Amino acid sequence: DEIMQQEIRPLVAVDIIEQLHRQFAILSGGRGKDGAPIITFPEFAGFSEIPDEDFLNVVTYLTSIPSLEAASIGFIIIIDRRRDKWSAVKASLTRIAGAFPGNLQLVFVLRPSRFIQRTIADIGIKLYRDDFKMKVPIIMLNSVSDLHGYIDKSQLTRELGGTLEYGHSQWIHHRTAIENFAMTVKTTAQMLQTFGTDLAETELPNDVQCTEELLSAHTDHHSKLKDELKLAVKQGATLLTCIREPVTRSANSKLSPDELENVATVERLLAQLDETEKAFDQFWTKHHLKLEQCLQLRHFEHDFREVKLALDNLMEAQASFADIGDSVTRVEHLLREQKQLEEKGQEPLEKAQSLALHGEQLIQNNHYAVDSIRPKCVELRRICDDFTNETKKKYDILGKSLELHKQLDKASQWCEAGIYLLASQAVDKCQSQEGAETALVEIEKFLVTAKEHQLSNPKEFYNQFDMILTPEIKANAQRILQKLDDVQEMFDKRQVSLKKLAAKQTRPVQPVAPHPESSPKRASPKITRPAGVAEEGWYSGSEQDRNHSPCRLQRRSAGFPKAKRVLMLALSHIINELIETERVYVEELQSIIEGYASEMDNPSLVHLIPSALQNKKEILFGNLPEIYEFHNRQIFLKEIENCIENPDLLARCFLKRKEDLQIYEKYCQNKPRSEALWRQCGDSIFFQECQRKLDHKLSLDAYLLKPVQRITKYQLLLKEMLKCSKNSEGTAELEEALATVLDIIKSVNDSMHQIAITGYEGDVGELGKLLMQGSFNVWTDHKKGHNKVKDLARFKPMQRHLFLYTKMLLFCKKREENTDGHEKSASYSFKNSLKMSTVGITENVKGDNKKFEIWYNGREEVYIIQASSVELKNTWISEIRKVLTGQLEACR
């Protein structure tokens, strides 16, 4: 800074080199007794003919060389005119008096040596002294010996009878060299500063190759500058040696004060050069570390993308293993495939763990991009854990499925063997007492094996395999259970008949054929239901429910083609699941309202209610009564039940109730307040007493989550219906209904984020509809403010959560805080806002296709925003464009 800010001298030796070589004025380096610098005007024949400009330049330059301290004392001028005339003395004094730029202390004039000229000079000086306009004494000297009375010989050159060594050519050479070195130091400092500015303004690349190229280019440039610095230091050291050469050559020699000042000047320049180099090295060390860390980050991000892609493919392959098998052979095949997938996944899982470990090492080494690296490490470990857990879950499910199908196969084989046994007992042989007893023994012996091969009772069976009981498997199990009952009933009837035959017969017995007579190799097609049971008897519910049963829909679809029948049966299963879960949901809502909310008004229980809960029923339950009224049998449930015979009406039911379903948004907005109140009062005796009366296994907070889970359930069921009825009539309406539910879920999700905004002084409700919200990397590039804002902002982005409204764009900072030891709850601290009526947008930013710009007030404020994906960026740009287009149309 000192070099850059120092005043540039108007003249340097190179500028007036020719005038200096004429030697009409010299700065020998001598000093007066008080340290005043001495300027000598030697005898010079054409002194009066020297142009005024040349004279002024030389004298100005000479007076600028001594230090300010020495110059402030005043200059001593020695005018040597011993061989000249009085006219030359007069001319010299006149010129010096009129053009000398420094402070004068004394003027010595060595008068002309010839007698006549000396006499004229004595008279002239008396007559013209006042004309010279000098405020300092002018001392006329007859000889150099007189001069020695005023100035020591050691401060005078040999021409003036002194001992001071002075070479004019060498003096000019030293001055030129010193000024060249000063310019070199300044130029070098400027080069370092320019390079440092370029480094500070360099935007870090987003890929490995560009980062490597940038690191190489900056390193090469740094090496060249270091070479320039070495040359400059070498130049200064050489110059210092040259100036000190007389002292080095002879121990008796001493440097003149001017030479000592030259030495001090060169040493100061060398010190400044050293300080500049150290400052630059410190900056370069930080910048080089930044570039190396950037390269590490780009390699890490590149490896992360590759590993993440492999893991996603692995998870996708795992997700595709949704089948749990419909037979022992199929399940065993699925287990082999799962094993192969697990072995295939070992390599990407090991790479992911290794990369996560590498990321942790980068964080421990104080990497600048901790906020970018840590989430990726967490994501890698999460996916690895998810794959491991999901694999274990798959093995558990397939193991259960294998056990289930083995049990079903054993039971089915036992039934077939029983039917074969009954069919093989000839009727004529059983008519005798001996034949009947033999047959009874065979049956009793066979029935002993029943416990080994039969299924457990239906309730225990369903509880044991509840997690894998798909509708198809459940139907097959019911068929086999029914078959077991049928076979058992056949054995019971046969035993009764045979026991009668084995007893002593008092009258002839009419032969009775066994029931049923089936081939041991082919099961009777009627074995799926007991003989003599009406078709309606397959459903044990009420008459109304029986009319809505899947069997009724199955009968209705009997005349359709097979593909249509399969579709109708699949849809019927989904409709039935929706209805059954809706009934349960309504009952649960009713139990919460009657068993908890209403009990808060019960005078006998008031003393059990905590003080913090008094008059806060609306906060705890929100608009749950409103949700219950909507879902009860008179409204939504009734409409869904009416869809069972015509599943196509279900989509219209959701579209019709699109506005009513918005009540879930209000409920979810209140949920954080409800949870906070529950954490404060949930362990009170009041809630325990209510739970005991209701005989609920779960506490109230679990039931208060039901509305949130319910809206998600609608989404899943509509997706399943859409899969079943794809490319058929009503698909468009189903898609629209699904979009409606997804919009509600998005609206609920957005509203949950919106209510967590803190620090905004205005009313969020006045900003218009919330269109989008999400987290982004944000850089600022503002014209106003300190320039360093731009320099620093390029390196590290800000993490901001954006809320896009029709009237305003809010910038918030996401914060996660622990709430009473519970899970972290997110809040959004308001940082800045932009009115949508005054912003502009740049859709593409050079160097990154995930970035876009939002600028304000003619690009006075520019926000560079980086999305997590190109798709997300395009979605936001589309929404912003719609807002701006709508505003433009409104203005028109």
Secondary structure as UniProt FT lines:
FT   HELIX           2..5
FT   HELIX           13..16
FT   HELIX           17..22
FT   STRAND          26..31
FT   TURN            33..34
FT   STRAND          37..41
FT   TURN            45..46
FT   HELIX           47..49
FT   HELIX           52..64
FT   HELIX           68..73
FT   STRAND          75..80
FT   TURN            82..83
FT   HELIX           86..99
FT   STRAND          104..110
FT   HELIX           115..128
FT   HELIX           129..132
FT   STRAND          138..141
FT   HELIX           144..148
FT   TURN            149..150
FT   HELIX           153..155
FT   HELIX           158..160
FT   HELIX           168..201
FT   HELIX           208..243
FT   HELIX           245..249
FT   TURN            251..252
FT   HELIX           257..319
FT   HELIX           328..344
FT   HELIX           346..364
FT   TURN            365..366
FT   TURN            368..369
FT   HELIX           370..424
FT   HELIX           428..431
FT   HELIX           433..448
FT   HELIX           450..453
FT   HELIX           458..464
FT   HELIX           466..468
FT   HELIX           471..502
FT   TURN            520..521
FT   HELIX           525..528
FT   TURN            531..532
FT   HELIX           535..538
FT   HELIX           543..547
FT   HELIX           550..556
FT   HELIX           557..559
FT   HELIX           562..592
FT   HELIX           593..597
FT   HELIX           598..601
FT   HELIX           603..608
FT   HELIX           611..613
FT   TURN            614..615
FT   HELIX           617..621
FT   TURN            622..623
FT   HELIX           624..631
FT   TURN            633..635
FT   HELIX           636..641
FT   TURN            642..643
FT   TURN            647..648
FT   HELIX           649..656
FT   TURN            657..659
FT   HELIX           660..662
FT   HELIX           663..681
FT   TURN            682..683
FT   HELIX           685..694
FT   HELIX           700..703
FT   TURN            704..705
FT   HELIX           706..724
FT   TURN            725..727
FT   TURN            729..730
FT   HELIX           731..754
FT   TURN            755..756
FT   STRAND          757..758
FT   HELIX           764..767
FT   STRAND          770..780
FT   HELIX           788..793
FT   TURN            794..795
FT   STRAND          798..805
FT   STRAND          808..818
FT   TURN            820..821
FT   STRAND          824..835
FT   HELIX           836..838
FT   STRAND          839..842
FT   TURN            846..847
FT   TURN            849..850
FT   STRAND          851..856
FT   TURN            857..860
FT   STRAND          861..866
FT   HELIX           870..891
//
